[in-house]
Amino acid sequence: MLDAAIGSGRHERPCVFEAFARRLPDSRRYGVVAGTGRLLELIEQFRFGDEELSFLQQNKIVHSNTIDWLANYRFTGNITGYREGDAYFPGSPVLIVEGSFAEAVLLETLALSVLNYDSAVASAAARMVSAADARPIAEMGSRRTGERSAVASARAAYIAGFSATSNLEAGRSWGVPTMGTAAHSFTLLHDSEAEAFQAQVDAFGPSTTLLVDTYDVEKAVDLAVKVAGTKLGAVRIDSGDLAVQVASVRAQLDSLGATNTRITVTNDLDEHAIAALRAAPVDSYGVGTSVVTGSGHPAAGMVYKLVAHHNDAGEWVSVAKKSTAKASIGGHKAAMRTLEGGLATSELIYQASDGRPDAEGRDLIVELMTNGSADARWLGHDGTLAARNHREQALAELPLNAFRLSRGEPVVPTIYR
Amino acid sequence: MLDAAIGSGRHERPCVFEAFARRLPDSRRYGVVAGTGRLLELIEQFRFGDEELSFLQQNKIVHSNTIDWLANYRFTGNITGYREGDAYFPGSPVLIVEGSFAEAVLLETLALSVLNYDSAVASAAARMVSAADARPIAEMGSRRTGERSAVASARAAYIAGFSATSNLEAGRSWGVPTMGTAAHSFTLLHDSEAEAFQAQVDAFGPSTTLLVDTYDVEKAVDLAVKVAGTKLGAVRIDSGDLAVQVASVRAQLDSLGATNTRITVTNDLDEHAIAALRAAPVDSYGVGTSVVTGSGHPAAGMVYKLVAHHNDAGEWVSVAKKSTAKASIGGHKAAMRTLEGGLATSELIYQASDGRPDAEGRDLIVELMTNGSADARWLGHDGTLAARNHREQALAELPLNAFRLSRGEPVVPTIYR
């Protein structure tokens, strides 16, 4: 595309691209935007190095003038869009990229990869957080997604309200609180469960979490309290019928005097399994596969569409694909969430050139990148924490119906004005 | 775990870990191993740098002797396992890692991330390849998975039999054949569809593939042949009822004399949609979301378990988790695929120390890494191509039942001897 546009001379036309989702996955009621801060850093760093250029040249993938153009590439345009952590709905203009066709079209794959994956994780994670009803959830799914996606998913889950991750790299690069886990291999390595428990308590003190289901849960709970004392921090159960198991472990811990020892459970949980444990004496959850794979919907389904470009007279022309079910709406748009009494009533999308409608509500579009330079508020550890805090505020605006786990319509309608 | 094991002094015990899947996702009939070549390169490079070590130190995540140990870390053990591209079944010991507990346990997350993601993609892709019945499929899903997973999935789909990818980085780093695509934005950028088609034909000649569903398919097909002539390479349809659409476009192309112009379709295809188009005059497919997300199963579900370790007397002790549904089978195992008349009859798994059973069949375990050094046969472009070729041979051994898309049992039983 880039090569042919350079050939036709249209590559320098000023353009507006927009990333949005046509629908929410699986009839969910809202989505959570994530990936924005990570994406802005990747866009700032996006270059074509000698190895990439040689590959394109030697394989005759593009013409030599395109190689020259790519050698000097960096994105110099403007990006606006939703704050990371905000809710989104069908049609929400989550990311708006302004630049020449050439520089903006090159970002399509990167922007969608990041937003689709991270938003899929955050949207699933937010449902788990509300299902957990204020009990903490740790992200433990690194081994069930690509090795780099693992870091992104720890970050996205944290933005959505998870309390910690087992992915240390997410702690280092994004400031996500980290926690260790002991696997069954640690118990099996030692000559007895008692030796394994003692090794862990020696290393981390009695406040550690002991894994009690390697051999026999009841014996292991007895042993755990014997080794660590009644100050034992927590026991973890990773198998079995959790509702039954948890109640009996709670009773056993209490009878042993370990009334403050917490119970954490981690066996293939998703939002539905978490909700089903609401009445059980669970203190915290660990979630793996289901959160890093978007609980059945591992890609948010956002698309990146050209919505406007300059014509030869330098005037903006709105454009949209017209065929069949995938028709889109052209024009550089803006959005607000209309509110009544602090609660969202609609996602109101309008042409930016028409100006803000006269309605009560919150403007959703913020500046993300100006002339190729990212707004520092959204980057790094601070940006990640800001997104987490914004998610809490933004979801507090949604009607309670948003948090039902069953399938349904988006909790507010999208209105185009 | 590492920190506590260093504390207990058990970290240097020689150990054997094994990666395997307890079951195949969604009652599929076989899985395809992928990621091995990529993983071996990542293991060779796996180090803890100053930034990582400072993070661990400053946040008091591990003790200082563990920091010292990590500073010198590189994997020095042996890895054996299934050839990349081979079929696997429940219990198949896909990867066997031998080393000290400390050095082998550190690989758990990396090994599972790579194998679970890449094998999920390859296992889904292989079903699409058999559904396509020898018609080529291009991988176009980069935008629907994490930005690094996108490269891995292009590679895994190629190993499983896809013919090409739109991900240029997969071409550069793994030798996967690449192809360009024109999106609707390219058509919309130009002042008319005619101008866009002309720009593309000017850049790439008439053998290019023109996207014909931006406005009106019938008019676009007429225009495409008018602009490119009857030597037009292909038209692409990305929306609508494909079976109906394809038949009418074929008739239209033929009536225009473009009898050699191919038709490629790309609208949210998975293996079932591909199979449903078998009777339609489709020449090739492009698949995005469904292949990079494992067609509903984005993680292969492999686990990494300690199966044996030395005791203090230097003897091997088999170990296994005993609790409930997640019980595992201990011991350093090997595997063969028993064959009758060239067709697989079972996945036969045995204790390596017992020696190979006296049965007709193919040994499945090969050397992958020796003393921390990867076998060059499995690496880079050559290793990727070798995996693709091996996949073809390995799947040719499976009974025809393997290629049914409906749910069922694994096509051969796993037998432990």
Chai-1 contact restraints between the chains, C-beta under 6 A:
chainA,res_idxA,chainB,res_idxB,connection_type,confidence,min_distance_angstrom,max_distance_angstrom,comment,restraint_id
A,M1,B,A182,contact,1.0,0.0,6.0,A-B,restraint_1
A,M1,B,F186,contact,1.0,0.0,6.0,A-B,restraint_2
A,D3,B,A203,contact,1.0,0.0,6.0,A-B,restraint_3
A,A4,B,A199,contact,1.0,0.0,6.0,A-B,restraint_4
A,A4,B,Q200,contact,1.0,0.0,6.0,A-B,restraint_5
A,A4,B,A203,contact,1.0,0.0,6.0,A-B,restraint_6
A,G7,B,A199,contact,1.0,0.0,6.0,A-B,restraint_7
A,G7,B,D202,contact,1.0,0.0,6.0,A-B,restraint_8
A,G7,B,A203,contact,1.0,0.0,6.0,A-B,restraint_9
A,S8,B,A199,contact,1.0,0.0,6.0,A-B,restraint_10
A,R10,B,L189,contact,1.0,0.0,6.0,A-B,restraint_11
A,R10,B,H190,contact,1.0,0.0,6.0,A-B,restraint_12
A,F55,B,R172,contact,1.0,0.0,6.0,A-B,restraint_13
A,F101,B,L189,contact,1.0,0.0,6.0,A-B,restraint_14
A,T109,B,S142,contact,1.0,0.0,6.0,A-B,restraint_15
A,T109,B,R143,contact,1.0,0.0,6.0,A-B,restraint_16
A,L110,B,E147,contact,1.0,0.0,6.0,A-B,restraint_17
A,L112,B,R143,contact,1.0,0.0,6.0,A-B,restraint_18
A,S113,B,R143,contact,1.0,0.0,6.0,A-B,restraint_19
A,S113,B,E147,contact,1.0,0.0,6.0,A-B,restraint_20
A,S113,B,A150,contact,1.0,0.0,6.0,A-B,restraint_21
A,V114,B,E147,contact,1.0,0.0,6.0,A-B,restraint_22
A,N116,B,R144,contact,1.0,0.0,6.0,A-B,restraint_23
A,Y117,B,G146,contact,1.0,0.0,6.0,A-B,restraint_24
A,S142,B,T109,contact,1.0,0.0,6.0,A-B,restraint_25
A,R143,B,T109,contact,1.0,0.0,6.0,A-B,restraint_26
A,R143,B,L112,contact,1.0,0.0,6.0,A-B,restraint_27
A,R143,B,S113,contact,1.0,0.0,6.0,A-B,restraint_28
A,R144,B,N116,contact,1.0,0.0,6.0,A-B,restraint_29
A,R144,B,A299,contact,1.0,0.0,6.0,A-B,restraint_30
A,G146,B,Y117,contact,1.0,0.0,6.0,A-B,restraint_31
A,G146,B,G146,contact,1.0,0.0,6.0,A-B,restraint_32
A,G146,B,S149,contact,1.0,0.0,6.0,A-B,restraint_33
A,G146,B,A152,contact,1.0,0.0,6.0,A-B,restraint_34
A,E147,B,L110,contact,1.0,0.0,6.0,A-B,restraint_35
A,E147,B,S113,contact,1.0,0.0,6.0,A-B,restraint_36
A,E147,B,V114,contact,1.0,0.0,6.0,A-B,restraint_37
A,R148,B,R148,contact,1.0,0.0,6.0,A-B,restraint_38
A,S149,B,G146,contact,1.0,0.0,6.0,A-B,restraint_39
A,S149,B,S149,contact,1.0,0.0,6.0,A-B,restraint_40
A,A150,B,S113,contact,1.0,0.0,6.0,A-B,restraint_41
A,A152,B,G146,contact,1.0,0.0,6.0,A-B,restraint_42
A,R172,B,F55,contact,1.0,0.0,6.0,A-B,restraint_43
A,A182,B,M1,contact,1.0,0.0,6.0,A-B,restraint_44
A,H184,B,K321,contact,1.0,0.0,6.0,A-B,restraint_45
A,S185,B,L306,contact,1.0,0.0,6.0,A-B,restraint_46
A,F186,B,M1,contact,1.0,0.0,6.0,A-B,restraint_47
A,L188,B,L306,contact,1.0,0.0,6.0,A-B,restraint_48
A,L188,B,V319,contact,1.0,0.0,6.0,A-B,restraint_49
A,L189,B,R10,contact,1.0,0.0,6.0,A-B,restraint_50
A,L189,B,F101,contact,1.0,0.0,6.0,A-B,restraint_51
A,L189,B,H309,contact,1.0,0.0,6.0,A-B,restraint_52
A,H190,B,R10,contact,1.0,0.0,6.0,A-B,restraint_53
A,A199,B,A4,contact,1.0,0.0,6.0,A-B,restraint_54
A,A199,B,G7,contact,1.0,0.0,6.0,A-B,restraint_55
A,A199,B,S8,contact,1.0,0.0,6.0,A-B,restraint_56
A,Q200,B,A4,contact,1.0,0.0,6.0,A-B,restraint_57
A,D202,B,G7,contact,1.0,0.0,6.0,A-B,restraint_58
A,A203,B,D3,contact,1.0,0.0,6.0,A-B,restraint_59
A,A203,B,A4,contact,1.0,0.0,6.0,A-B,restraint_60
A,A203,B,G7,contact,1.0,0.0,6.0,A-B,restraint_61
A,D213,B,S323,contact,1.0,0.0,6.0,A-B,restraint_62
A,T214,B,K321,contact,1.0,0.0,6.0,A-B,restraint_63
A,Y215,B,K322,contact,1.0,0.0,6.0,A-B,restraint_64
A,S239,B,S323,contact,1.0,0.0,6.0,A-B,restraint_65
A,S239,B,T324,contact,1.0,0.0,6.0,A-B,restraint_66
A,S239,B,K326,contact,1.0,0.0,6.0,A-B,restraint_67
A,G240,B,T324,contact,1.0,0.0,6.0,A-B,restraint_68
A,T289,B,A299,contact,1.0,0.0,6.0,A-B,restraint_69
A,T293,B,P298,contact,1.0,0.0,6.0,A-B,restraint_70
A,T293,B,A299,contact,1.0,0.0,6.0,A-B,restraint_71
A,P298,B,T293,contact,1.0,0.0,6.0,A-B,restraint_72
A,P298,B,P298,contact,1.0,0.0,6.0,A-B,restraint_73
A,A299,B,R144,contact,1.0,0.0,6.0,A-B,restraint_74
A,A299,B,T289,contact,1.0,0.0,6.0,A-B,restraint_75
A,A299,B,T293,contact,1.0,0.0,6.0,A-B,restraint_76
A,L306,B,S185,contact,1.0,0.0,6.0,A-B,restraint_77
A,L306,B,L188,contact,1.0,0.0,6.0,A-B,restraint_78
A,H309,B,L189,contact,1.0,0.0,6.0,A-B,restraint_79
A,V319,B,L188,contact,1.0,0.0,6.0,A-B,restraint_80
A,K321,B,H184,contact,1.0,0.0,6.0,A-B,restraint_81
A,K321,B,T214,contact,1.0,0.0,6.0,A-B,restraint_82
A,K322,B,Y215,contact,1.0,0.0,6.0,A-B,restraint_83
A,S323,B,D213,contact,1.0,0.0,6.0,A-B,restraint_84
A,S323,B,S239,contact,1.0,0.0,6.0,A-B,restraint_85
A,T324,B,S239,contact,1.0,0.0,6.0,A-B,restraint_86
A,T324,B,G240,contact,1.0,0.0,6.0,A-B,restraint_87
A,K326,B,S239,contact,1.0,0.0,6.0,A-B,restraint_88
